[in-house]
């Protein structure tokens, strides 16, 4: 694993802006159609504001 990858994390998010870091929980939420859509994934640099990154992705 290189330093760039180790400094990033995968965020699971939905169109309403809700996000989590646990992909297994995201799959569970999708399986019960919790948000009316399946989650998307976004790689966020560790230390960056996740909500800002998700909002930018949704814009």
Long-range contacts (C-beta under 8 A, 24 or more apart in sequence): 7-45, 7-46, 7-47, 8-43, 8-44, 8-45, 8-46, 9-43, 9-44, 9-46, 10-41, 10-42, 10-43, 10-44, 11-41, 11-42, 11-43, 11-44, 11-50, 11-53, 11-54, 12-39, 12-40, 12-41, 13-39, 13-40, 13-41, 13-42, 13-54, 13-57, 13-58, 14-39, 14-40, 15-58, 17-51, 17-54, 17-55, 17-58, 19-50, 19-51, 19-54
